[in-house]
Amino acid sequence: MASVTDNSLLLFALSFTVLTLSARFGMLYRKRSPLPDEERESFGVIINATLTLLVLLIGFTFSMALTRYDQRKNLEEAEANSIGTEFVRTDLLPASDGAKVRALLLNYIDQRILFYTVRDRQKLQQIDARTAKLQAELWSAVTAPALAQPTQVAALAVEGMNDVLNSQGYTQAAWWNRIPVAAWGLMILISICGTALVGYDVINPAGNSRLLVVLPLIISIAFFLIADIESPRTGIIRVEPLDLMSLLKSLQAQ
């Protein structure tokens, strides 16, 4: 399921196909077992309840996806701010140590930008490895002079580097935080039941068969939008590292 929801276009195609077939199945089943007139009112209540529940689930899931998208954007901004603050605090270190940390931070920003822009999984593993190595070097470069001269001024540089490393962890956790598979499964199951009920409710199959694609199309578009926003790396709507790129440009100009 996770691999399918990572590809919003594939999810759209699959959901539209499955839901359309579900509506057709409902229509064909009605031909074999027509709905008695005395049960039509009760059947209408069932359809309304099912579609209402589906709308609520789609709205709730869309809200979850949008919240996660905003969180990723905010954390990218926070990460850029923490790196920029630490870059300024390197002036509190001895000149040679400060120059070393600044050079490492510039390389670190490059890796963080690549984290947001690269889609290839193999390249991402290499980026993660380089990021972890740079983090170890940055921490060592800051703590060594602070331990040699343990002052409150040096402690500020260490605290700032701690914020830099923590911000990366918060960002990674936000990218791992996805809509549960169970929520997707429940939403898809209810949508299949809903489209099948709508297909069964068609009175004149010959005259209304074209309308059966309307509901599957609308639901599939909703699934596409949710999956696209929810996929931070493979979706069309992605978090761009604008703050990190702006920070890198300003620091390189100094």
LINWO-V373014 format. One record per residue. N is the residue number from 1. SS is DSSP state (~ for helix, > for strand, _ for the rest). PHI is phi in whole degrees, 0 to 359 (NA if undefined). D_FIRST is the distance of its C-alpha to the first C-alpha in Angstrom with 2 decimals. Layout:
n=N ss=SS phi=PHI d_first=D_FIRST
n=N ss=SS phi=PHI d_first=D_FIRST
This chain:
n=1 ss=_ phi=NA d_first=0.00
n=2 ss=~ phi=298 d_first=3.81
n=3 ss=~ phi=293 d_first=5.48
n=4 ss=~ phi=287 d_first=5.12
n=5 ss=~ phi=290 d_first=6.20
n=6 ss=_ phi=288 d_first=8.58
n=7 ss=_ phi=249 d_first=10.19
n=8 ss=~ phi=295 d_first=11.64
n=9 ss=~ phi=292 d_first=13.84
n=10 ss=~ phi=295 d_first=11.40
n=11 ss=~ phi=298 d_first=9.56
n=12 ss=~ phi=299 d_first=13.20
n=13 ss=~ phi=296 d_first=14.29
n=14 ss=~ phi=293 d_first=11.78
n=15 ss=~ phi=294 d_first=12.25
n=16 ss=~ phi=296 d_first=15.95
n=17 ss=~ phi=294 d_first=16.37
n=18 ss=~ phi=295 d_first=14.85
n=19 ss=~ phi=290 d_first=16.71
n=20 ss=~ phi=295 d_first=19.84
n=21 ss=~ phi=296 d_first=19.91
n=22 ss=~ phi=297 d_first=19.51
n=23 ss=~ phi=295 d_first=22.50
n=24 ss=~ phi=296 d_first=24.43
n=25 ss=~ phi=299 d_first=23.92
n=26 ss=~ phi=299 d_first=25.35
n=27 ss=~ phi=294 d_first=28.25
n=28 ss=~ phi=293 d_first=29.05
n=29 ss=~ phi=293 d_first=28.94
n=30 ss=~ phi=294 d_first=31.48
n=31 ss=~ phi=298 d_first=33.82
n=32 ss=~ phi=277 d_first=33.90
n=33 ss=_ phi=223 d_first=34.08
n=34 ss=_ phi=300 d_first=35.55
n=35 ss=_ phi=274 d_first=35.35
n=36 ss=_ phi=297 d_first=38.76
n=37 ss=~ phi=299 d_first=40.41
n=38 ss=~ phi=289 d_first=40.95
n=39 ss=~ phi=259 d_first=37.20
n=40 ss=~ phi=296 d_first=36.29
n=41 ss=~ phi=296 d_first=36.80
n=42 ss=~ phi=295 d_first=34.60
n=43 ss=~ phi=294 d_first=31.88
n=44 ss=~ phi=296 d_first=32.07
n=45 ss=~ phi=297 d_first=31.59
n=46 ss=~ phi=296 d_first=28.40
n=47 ss=~ phi=298 d_first=27.00
n=48 ss=~ phi=298 d_first=28.05
n=49 ss=~ phi=294 d_first=26.57
n=50 ss=~ phi=294 d_first=23.15
n=51 ss=~ phi=291 d_first=23.06
n=52 ss=~ phi=296 d_first=24.47
n=53 ss=~ phi=298 d_first=21.80
n=54 ss=~ phi=297 d_first=19.11
n=55 ss=~ phi=299 d_first=21.05
n=56 ss=~ phi=296 d_first=21.30
n=57 ss=~ phi=294 d_first=17.61
n=58 ss=~ phi=297 d_first=16.92
n=59 ss=~ phi=296 d_first=19.90
n=60 ss=~ phi=295 d_first=18.97
n=61 ss=~ phi=292 d_first=15.45
n=62 ss=~ phi=297 d_first=17.17
n=63 ss=~ phi=297 d_first=19.76
n=64 ss=~ phi=298 d_first=17.40
n=65 ss=~ phi=296 d_first=15.97
n=66 ss=~ phi=294 d_first=19.59
n=67 ss=~ phi=297 d_first=20.91
n=68 ss=~ phi=293 d_first=18.67
n=69 ss=~ phi=296 d_first=19.73
n=70 ss=~ phi=297 d_first=23.33
n=71 ss=~ phi=297 d_first=23.08
n=72 ss=~ phi=296 d_first=22.06
n=73 ss=~ phi=296 d_first=24.97
n=74 ss=~ phi=295 d_first=27.36
n=75 ss=~ phi=289 d_first=26.57
n=76 ss=~ phi=296 d_first=27.19
n=77 ss=~ phi=295 d_first=30.50
n=78 ss=~ phi=296 d_first=31.30
n=79 ss=~ phi=295 d_first=30.65
n=80 ss=~ phi=296 d_first=33.02
n=81 ss=~ phi=295 d_first=35.59
n=82 ss=~ phi=293 d_first=35.59
n=83 ss=~ phi=292 d_first=36.07
n=84 ss=~ phi=297 d_first=38.81
n=85 ss=~ phi=295 d_first=40.55
n=86 ss=~ phi=293 d_first=40.55
n=87 ss=~ phi=299 d_first=41.91
n=88 ss=~ phi=291 d_first=44.84
n=89 ss=~ phi=288 d_first=45.38
n=90 ss=~ phi=297 d_first=45.93
n=91 ss=~ phi=293 d_first=49.44
n=92 ss=~ phi=281 d_first=50.09
n=93 ss=_ phi=270 d_first=49.81
n=94 ss=_ phi=305 d_first=52.54
n=95 ss=~ phi=306 d_first=52.71
n=96 ss=~ phi=293 d_first=51.47
n=97 ss=~ phi=292 d_first=48.56
n=98 ss=~ phi=297 d_first=47.62
n=99 ss=~ phi=296 d_first=47.62
n=100 ss=~ phi=295 d_first=45.37
n=101 ss=~ phi=295 d_first=42.83
n=102 ss=~ phi=297 d_first=42.86
n=103 ss=~ phi=295 d_first=42.21
n=104 ss=~ phi=294 d_first=39.28
n=105 ss=~ phi=295 d_first=37.86
n=106 ss=~ phi=297 d_first=38.05
n=107 ss=~ phi=294 d_first=36.07
n=108 ss=~ phi=294 d_first=33.59
n=109 ss=~ phi=297 d_first=33.07
n=110 ss=~ phi=303 d_first=32.40
n=111 ss=~ phi=293 d_first=29.57
n=112 ss=~ phi=292 d_first=28.10
n=113 ss=~ phi=295 d_first=28.23
n=114 ss=~ phi=297 d_first=26.48
n=115 ss=~ phi=302 d_first=23.68
n=116 ss=~ phi=278 d_first=23.02
n=117 ss=~ phi=256 d_first=23.66
n=118 ss=_ phi=277 d_first=22.38
n=119 ss=_ phi=251 d_first=18.97
n=120 ss=_ phi=293 d_first=19.52
n=121 ss=~ phi=292 d_first=17.99
n=122 ss=~ phi=294 d_first=21.16
n=123 ss=~ phi=294 d_first=23.39
n=124 ss=~ phi=296 d_first=21.54
n=125 ss=~ phi=297 d_first=22.33
n=126 ss=~ phi=293 d_first=25.92
n=127 ss=~ phi=296 d_first=26.02
n=128 ss=~ phi=298 d_first=24.86
n=129 ss=~ phi=294 d_first=27.55
n=130 ss=~ phi=293 d_first=30.19
n=131 ss=~ phi=296 d_first=29.32
n=132 ss=~ phi=298 d_first=29.75
n=133 ss=~ phi=295 d_first=33.01
n=134 ss=~ phi=295 d_first=34.29
n=135 ss=~ phi=297 d_first=33.57
n=136 ss=~ phi=296 d_first=35.65
n=137 ss=~ phi=293 d_first=38.39
n=138 ss=~ phi=295 d_first=38.45
n=139 ss=~ phi=295 d_first=38.78
n=140 ss=~ phi=295 d_first=41.49
n=141 ss=~ phi=293 d_first=43.31
n=142 ss=~ phi=271 d_first=43.52
n=143 ss=~ phi=286 d_first=44.32
n=144 ss=~ phi=300 d_first=46.99
n=145 ss=~ phi=292 d_first=49.45
n=146 ss=~ phi=292 d_first=48.64
n=147 ss=~ phi=287 d_first=49.59
n=148 ss=~ phi=291 d_first=52.65
n=149 ss=_ phi=227 d_first=53.76
n=150 ss=_ phi=287 d_first=52.09
n=151 ss=_ phi=239 d_first=52.86
n=152 ss=~ phi=294 d_first=51.19
n=153 ss=~ phi=295 d_first=50.85
n=154 ss=~ phi=294 d_first=48.92
n=155 ss=~ phi=296 d_first=46.77
n=156 ss=~ phi=297 d_first=45.60
n=157 ss=~ phi=294 d_first=44.26
n=158 ss=~ phi=293 d_first=42.46
n=159 ss=~ phi=297 d_first=40.98
n=160 ss=~ phi=297 d_first=39.80
n=161 ss=~ phi=293 d_first=38.10
n=162 ss=~ phi=299 d_first=36.39
n=163 ss=~ phi=295 d_first=34.97
n=164 ss=~ phi=298 d_first=33.76
n=165 ss=~ phi=292 d_first=31.89
n=166 ss=~ phi=294 d_first=30.47
n=167 ss=~ phi=297 d_first=29.26
n=168 ss=~ phi=294 d_first=27.13
n=169 ss=~ phi=295 d_first=25.54
n=170 ss=~ phi=296 d_first=24.89
n=171 ss=~ phi=297 d_first=23.28
n=172 ss=~ phi=299 d_first=20.96
n=173 ss=~ phi=296 d_first=19.98
n=174 ss=~ phi=293 d_first=19.28
n=175 ss=~ phi=285 d_first=16.95
n=176 ss=~ phi=278 d_first=14.96
n=177 ss=_ phi=282 d_first=15.01
n=178 ss=_ phi=237 d_first=11.83
n=179 ss=_ phi=296 d_first=10.94
n=180 ss=_ phi=301 d_first=9.81
n=181 ss=~ phi=299 d_first=6.60
n=182 ss=~ phi=299 d_first=9.52
n=183 ss=~ phi=294 d_first=10.86
n=184 ss=~ phi=299 d_first=8.18
n=185 ss=~ phi=298 d_first=8.39
n=186 ss=~ phi=295 d_first=12.11
n=187 ss=~ phi=295 d_first=12.58
n=188 ss=~ phi=292 d_first=11.13
n=189 ss=~ phi=297 d_first=13.19
n=190 ss=~ phi=294 d_first=16.21
n=191 ss=~ phi=293 d_first=16.05
n=192 ss=~ phi=295 d_first=16.18
n=193 ss=~ phi=297 d_first=19.09
n=194 ss=~ phi=295 d_first=20.74
n=195 ss=~ phi=292 d_first=20.87
n=196 ss=~ phi=294 d_first=22.10
n=197 ss=~ phi=294 d_first=24.78
n=198 ss=~ phi=295 d_first=25.82
n=199 ss=~ phi=297 d_first=26.20
n=200 ss=~ phi=290 d_first=28.25
n=201 ss=_ phi=278 d_first=30.38
n=202 ss=_ phi=294 d_first=31.58
n=203 ss=_ phi=279 d_first=35.32
n=204 ss=_ phi=241 d_first=36.21
n=205 ss=~ phi=305 d_first=33.43
n=206 ss=~ phi=294 d_first=35.59
n=207 ss=~ phi=268 d_first=36.14
n=208 ss=~ phi=243 d_first=32.80
n=209 ss=~ phi=298 d_first=30.28
n=210 ss=~ phi=292 d_first=29.71
n=211 ss=~ phi=288 d_first=28.85
n=212 ss=~ phi=292 d_first=25.87
n=213 ss=~ phi=274 d_first=23.82
n=214 ss=~ phi=293 d_first=24.67
n=215 ss=~ phi=297 d_first=22.41
n=216 ss=~ phi=302 d_first=19.28
n=217 ss=~ phi=294 d_first=20.18
n=218 ss=~ phi=297 d_first=20.66
n=219 ss=~ phi=295 d_first=17.42
n=220 ss=~ phi=295 d_first=15.50
n=221 ss=~ phi=296 d_first=17.55
n=222 ss=~ phi=297 d_first=16.72
n=223 ss=~ phi=297 d_first=12.92
n=224 ss=~ phi=300 d_first=13.79
n=225 ss=~ phi=295 d_first=16.08
n=226 ss=~ phi=297 d_first=13.93
n=227 ss=~ phi=295 d_first=11.12
n=228 ss=~ phi=291 d_first=14.10
n=229 ss=~ phi=292 d_first=15.96
n=230 ss=~ phi=285 d_first=13.16
n=231 ss=_ phi=268 d_first=12.63
n=232 ss=_ phi=290 d_first=15.96
n=233 ss=_ phi=248 d_first=16.23
n=234 ss=_ phi=254 d_first=14.69
n=235 ss=_ phi=282 d_first=15.42
n=236 ss=_ phi=287 d_first=18.74
n=237 ss=_ phi=270 d_first=19.77
n=238 ss=_ phi=232 d_first=20.15
n=239 ss=_ phi=277 d_first=22.42
n=240 ss=_ phi=268 d_first=25.49
n=241 ss=_ phi=282 d_first=27.69
n=242 ss=~ phi=295 d_first=30.75
n=243 ss=~ phi=292 d_first=32.46
n=244 ss=~ phi=293 d_first=32.11
n=245 ss=~ phi=293 d_first=33.39
n=246 ss=~ phi=295 d_first=36.23
n=247 ss=~ phi=297 d_first=37.10
n=248 ss=~ phi=299 d_first=37.23
n=249 ss=~ phi=297 d_first=39.44
n=250 ss=~ phi=290 d_first=41.79
n=251 ss=~ phi=289 d_first=42.13
n=252 ss=~ phi=292 d_first=42.84
n=253 ss=_ phi=282 d_first=45.50
n=254 ss=_ phi=283 d_first=47.35
